Amino acid sequence: MNPQRHLVGIACGLLAYGIWGFFPLFFRQLAHVSPMDVLSNRAIWACVFVGLLLTLRRQWHKVAAVFRSWRQLLMLTVAALLIGSNWLVFLWAVANRQVVASSLGYFLTPLVNVLLGLLVLKERLNRLEWLSVALALAAMANEIVAIGGLPWVSLVLAGTFGTYGLVRKQLPVDAVSGLWLETLAMLPVCALYAFWQAGNGHAVFTGHDLSTSWLLIGAGALTALPLLAFAAAAQRLDLATVGMLMYINPTLQFVTAIWLFGEPMRAAQLLSFGLIWLGLLVFSWSAWGKYRNPERIDFR
């Protein structure tokens, strides 16, 4: 383990998940715009924003290098479809006052990350990490019993984002180039949707008031920043660590849903939070031990 690389990965993960955690506050201002309209505008403006970054950093040659690899292009297209689906469901949840269900989905994502890491990447966990996973599983079981089932919003968000993290981790493409190509891959779908809506008399990219237009433009840059940070974190950390940091995002979303949006809270959810944060504390203790004594890591 490279300690400096690990710390940079942790910092990038904290930045990404912290920004994502406050997204419901931003996108609630766009609740009057359909989720697919928001996603389409976000894809275009994110492509423009990241393209400017590539120009300023003089890194278009890295994009050109990816075009010479069909495997990398295919994987980036898959990543684009996964993150696009994730965003669409998230936007729907915010617009329909389902932020608690959204936060549950993102709480489930670390478990998906750990499962994929074990099955696909053959990663191993030590005993403290297994304990933290067990606590998280107990928290999720408590949630499922309390609500009487697992909502589709939570399932889709957990599955798409967990798989997106796995795909990005295996891609030897830098964060900026990869994100630009991901947004580029979304544009044909967004264009087809815009043409279809135009035939029904609805303009996807125009006709908004000034405030809404600026929010839609800002959504491109605002959503690009945490994706850049997440891609950088995924390339520097094992999938299990990426998954445990993920708890920051749904915790902030949950607090926003309950205290600011007034969504209902059950007593059972307090127990879930206690279990989740205890698991995070255990995992953080293990991660700190790895950083201080990397030569004594015990994977048994």
C-alpha positions as CSV (number, residue, x, y, z in Angstrom):
1,M,0.0,0.0,0.0
2,N,1.3,3.5,-0.9
3,P,0.3,5.7,2.1
4,Q,0.3,8.9,0.1
5,R,-1.8,7.4,-2.7
6,H,-4.2,6.0,-0.2
7,L,-4.6,9.4,1.6
8,V,-5.2,11.2,-1.7
9,G,-7.9,8.6,-2.5
10,I,-9.5,9.1,0.9
11,A,-9.6,12.9,0.3
12,C,-11.1,12.5,-3.2
13,G,-13.7,10.1,-1.8
14,L,-14.6,12.6,1.0
15,L,-15.0,15.4,-1.5
16,A,-17.1,13.4,-3.9
17,Y,-19.5,12.0,-1.3
18,G,-19.7,15.3,0.6
19,I,-20.9,17.1,-2.6
20,W,-23.3,14.3,-3.5
21,G,-24.8,14.4,0.0
22,F,-26.1,18.0,-0.6
23,F,-27.5,17.3,-4.1
24,P,-31.1,17.0,-2.9
25,L,-31.0,20.6,-1.8
26,F,-29.8,21.7,-5.3
27,F,-32.0,19.5,-7.4
28,R,-35.2,20.2,-5.3
29,Q,-35.0,23.7,-7.0
30,L,-35.5,21.9,-10.3
31,A,-38.4,19.7,-9.2
32,H,-40.6,21.5,-11.8
33,V,-38.5,20.2,-14.6
34,S,-38.9,16.5,-15.6
35,P,-36.0,14.2,-14.5
36,M,-35.1,13.3,-18.1
37,D,-34.9,17.0,-19.1
38,V,-32.6,17.7,-16.2
39,L,-30.4,14.7,-17.1
40,S,-30.2,15.8,-20.7
41,N,-29.2,19.3,-19.8
42,R,-26.7,18.0,-17.3
43,A,-25.1,15.7,-19.9
44,I,-24.6,18.6,-22.4
45,W,-23.2,21.1,-19.9
46,A,-21.0,18.6,-18.1
47,C,-19.6,17.7,-21.5
48,V,-18.8,21.4,-22.2
49,F,-17.4,21.9,-18.7
50,V,-15.1,18.9,-18.8
51,G,-14.1,19.7,-22.3
52,L,-12.9,23.1,-21.1
53,L,-10.9,21.4,-18.4
54,L,-9.3,19.1,-21.0
55,T,-8.4,22.2,-23.1
56,L,-6.9,24.1,-20.1
57,R,-4.9,21.0,-19.1
58,R,-3.9,20.2,-22.7
59,Q,-5.0,16.6,-22.3
60,W,-7.0,15.9,-25.5
61,H,-4.2,13.5,-26.5
62,K,-5.4,11.2,-23.6
63,V,-8.9,11.2,-25.1
64,A,-7.5,10.3,-28.5
65,A,-5.6,7.4,-27.0
66,V,-8.9,6.0,-25.6
67,F,-10.4,6.0,-29.1
68,R,-7.7,3.6,-30.1
69,S,-9.1,1.0,-27.6
70,W,-12.5,-0.5,-28.4
71,R,-12.5,-2.3,-25.0
72,Q,-12.0,1.0,-23.1
73,L,-14.7,2.7,-25.3
74,L,-17.1,-0.1,-24.6
75,M,-16.5,0.0,-20.9
76,L,-16.9,3.7,-20.7
77,T,-20.2,3.4,-22.6
78,V,-21.4,0.9,-20.1
79,A,-20.3,3.2,-17.3
80,A,-22.2,6.1,-18.9
81,L,-25.4,4.0,-19.1
82,L,-25.0,2.9,-15.4
83,I,-24.4,6.4,-14.1
84,G,-27.1,7.9,-16.4
85,S,-29.7,5.4,-15.1
86,N,-28.5,6.1,-11.5
87,W,-29.0,9.9,-12.0
88,L,-32.4,9.5,-13.6
89,V,-33.7,7.5,-10.7
90,F,-32.2,9.9,-8.2
91,L,-33.7,12.9,-9.9
92,W,-37.1,11.2,-9.9
93,A,-36.7,10.4,-6.2
94,V,-35.9,14.0,-5.3
95,A,-38.8,15.4,-7.4
96,N,-41.3,12.9,-5.8
97,R,-40.2,13.3,-2.2
98,Q,-38.5,9.9,-2.0
99,V,-35.1,11.1,-0.7
100,V,-35.3,8.7,2.3
101,A,-35.6,5.8,-0.2
102,S,-32.7,7.4,-2.1
103,S,-30.6,7.5,1.0
104,L,-31.4,3.8,1.7
105,G,-30.2,2.9,-1.8
106,Y,-26.9,4.7,-1.3
107,F,-26.6,3.0,2.1
108,L,-26.9,-0.3,0.3
109,T,-24.3,0.6,-2.3
110,P,-21.3,-0.2,0.0
111,L,-22.6,-3.7,0.4
112,V,-22.8,-4.1,-3.4
113,N,-19.2,-2.8,-3.6
114,V,-18.0,-5.3,-1.1
115,L,-19.8,-8.1,-2.8
116,L,-18.4,-7.1,-6.2
117,G,-14.9,-6.7,-4.7
118,L,-15.0,-10.2,-3.3
119,L,-16.5,-11.9,-6.3
120,V,-15.0,-10.1,-9.2
121,L,-11.7,-8.5,-7.9
122,K,-10.9,-11.2,-5.4
123,E,-10.3,-8.6,-2.7
124,R,-10.0,-9.8,0.9
125,L,-11.2,-8.3,4.2
126,N,-9.7,-8.6,7.6
127,R,-11.7,-9.4,10.7
128,L,-12.5,-5.8,11.6
129,E,-13.7,-5.1,8.1
130,W,-15.9,-8.2,8.2
131,L,-17.4,-6.9,11.5
132,S,-18.1,-3.5,9.9
133,V,-19.8,-5.2,7.0
134,A,-21.9,-7.4,9.4
135,L,-23.0,-4.2,11.2
136,A,-24.0,-2.6,8.0
137,L,-26.0,-5.8,7.0
138,A,-27.7,-5.7,10.3
139,A,-28.7,-2.1,9.7
140,M,-30.0,-2.9,6.3
141,A,-32.0,-5.9,7.6
142,N,-33.5,-3.6,10.2
143,E,-34.6,-1.1,7.5
144,I,-36.1,-3.8,5.3
145,V,-38.1,-5.2,8.2
146,A,-39.2,-1.7,9.3
147,I,-40.6,-0.7,5.8
148,G,-41.9,-4.1,5.0
149,G,-40.0,-4.5,1.8
150,L,-37.2,-3.1,-0.4
151,P,-38.3,-0.2,-2.6
152,W,-37.2,-0.3,-6.3
153,V,-35.6,3.1,-6.0
154,S,-33.2,1.8,-3.4
155,L,-32.4,-1.4,-5.5
156,V,-31.7,0.5,-8.7
157,L,-29.6,3.2,-7.1
158,A,-27.5,0.6,-5.2
159,G,-27.0,-1.7,-8.1
160,T,-26.2,0.9,-10.8
161,F,-23.8,2.9,-8.7
162,G,-22.0,-0.1,-7.2
163,T,-21.5,-1.6,-10.7
164,Y,-20.4,1.8,-12.0
165,G,-17.7,1.9,-9.3
166,L,-16.5,-1.5,-10.4
167,V,-16.3,-0.5,-14.0
168,R,-14.4,2.7,-13.4
169,K,-12.0,1.0,-11.1
170,Q,-10.9,-1.4,-13.8
171,L,-10.5,1.3,-16.5
172,P,-6.9,2.7,-16.9
173,V,-8.4,6.0,-18.0
174,D,-7.7,9.2,-16.1
175,A,-10.7,10.9,-14.3
176,V,-11.1,13.9,-16.6
177,S,-10.8,12.0,-19.9
178,G,-13.1,9.2,-18.7
179,L,-15.8,11.6,-17.5
180,W,-15.8,13.5,-20.8
181,L,-16.2,10.3,-22.8
182,E,-18.9,9.1,-20.4
183,T,-20.9,12.3,-20.9
184,L,-20.3,12.1,-24.7
185,A,-21.7,8.6,-24.7
186,M,-24.9,9.9,-23.1
187,L,-25.5,12.6,-25.7
188,P,-27.0,10.4,-28.4
189,V,-29.6,9.1,-26.0
190,C,-30.3,12.7,-24.8
191,A,-30.6,13.9,-28.4
192,L,-33.1,11.2,-29.3
193,Y,-35.1,12.1,-26.3
194,A,-35.0,15.8,-27.2
195,F,-36.2,15.1,-30.8
196,W,-39.0,12.9,-29.5
197,Q,-40.1,15.6,-27.1
198,A,-39.9,18.2,-29.8
199,G,-42.3,16.2,-31.9
200,N,-44.7,16.5,-29.0
201,G,-44.3,20.2,-28.7
202,H,-41.9,20.2,-25.7
203,A,-38.5,21.9,-25.9
204,V,-36.0,20.1,-23.6
205,F,-33.1,22.6,-23.8
206,T,-34.9,25.9,-24.3
207,G,-38.0,27.7,-23.1
208,H,-37.0,27.8,-19.4
209,D,-37.1,31.0,-17.3
210,L,-33.7,32.6,-16.5
211,S,-33.3,31.1,-13.0
212,T,-34.1,27.6,-14.2
213,S,-31.7,28.0,-17.2
214,W,-28.8,28.9,-14.9
215,L,-29.6,26.0,-12.5
216,L,-29.5,23.6,-15.5
217,I,-26.2,25.0,-16.7
218,G,-24.8,24.9,-13.2
219,A,-25.9,21.3,-12.8
220,G,-23.4,20.3,-15.5
221,A,-20.4,21.6,-13.6
222,L,-21.7,20.7,-10.2
223,T,-22.3,17.1,-11.1
224,A,-19.0,16.8,-12.9
225,L,-16.9,17.7,-9.9
226,P,-17.8,14.8,-7.6
227,L,-17.6,12.3,-10.5
228,L,-14.1,13.5,-11.2
229,A,-13.2,13.1,-7.5
230,F,-15.0,9.7,-7.3
231,A,-13.1,8.3,-10.3
232,A,-9.8,9.5,-8.8
233,A,-10.7,7.8,-5.5
234,A,-11.8,4.5,-7.2
235,Q,-8.4,4.2,-8.9
236,R,-6.5,4.7,-5.6
237,L,-8.6,2.7,-3.1
238,D,-9.8,-0.9,-2.8
239,L,-13.5,-1.3,-3.6
240,A,-14.4,-2.0,0.1
241,T,-12.9,1.3,1.3
242,V,-14.7,3.2,-1.5
243,G,-17.9,1.5,-0.4
244,M,-17.5,2.4,3.3
245,L,-16.8,6.1,2.5
246,M,-20.1,6.0,0.6
247,Y,-22.0,6.3,3.9
248,I,-21.3,10.0,4.0
249,N,-23.5,10.7,1.0
250,P,-26.7,8.9,2.2
251,T,-26.3,10.2,5.8
252,L,-26.3,13.8,4.5
253,Q,-29.3,13.0,2.2
254,F,-31.2,11.4,5.1
255,V,-30.7,14.4,7.3
256,T,-31.8,16.7,4.5
257,A,-34.9,14.6,3.8
258,I,-36.0,14.5,7.5
259,W,-35.0,17.9,8.8
260,L,-35.4,20.1,5.7
261,F,-37.9,18.3,3.5
262,G,-40.1,17.0,6.3
263,E,-40.2,13.4,5.1
264,P,-41.4,11.0,7.8
265,M,-38.9,9.3,10.1
266,R,-39.5,6.1,12.0
267,A,-37.9,5.1,15.3
268,A,-36.4,2.0,13.6
269,Q,-34.3,4.2,11.4
270,L,-32.5,5.6,14.4
271,L,-31.3,2.1,15.2
272,S,-30.2,1.7,11.5
273,F,-28.1,4.8,11.8
274,G,-26.5,3.7,15.0
275,L,-25.5,0.4,13.4
276,I,-24.2,2.0,10.3
277,W,-22.0,4.5,12.0
278,L,-20.7,1.9,14.4
279,G,-19.7,-0.1,11.3
280,L,-18.1,2.9,9.8
281,L,-16.1,3.6,13.0
282,V,-14.9,0.0,13.0
283,F,-13.9,0.1,9.4
284,S,-12.1,3.4,9.9
285,W,-10.1,2.0,12.8
286,S,-9.0,-0.9,10.5
287,A,-8.1,1.5,7.7
288,W,-6.1,3.6,10.0
289,G,-4.2,0.5,11.3
290,K,-3.4,-0.4,7.7
291,Y,-2.0,3.1,7.1
292,R,0.1,3.1,10.2
293,N,1.4,-0.4,9.9
294,P,0.9,-1.6,6.2
295,E,3.4,-4.5,6.7
296,R,1.3,-6.0,9.5
297,I,-2.0,-6.2,7.6
298,D,-3.9,-9.3,8.6
299,F,-6.4,-10.6,6.0
300,R,-7.6,-13.6,8.0
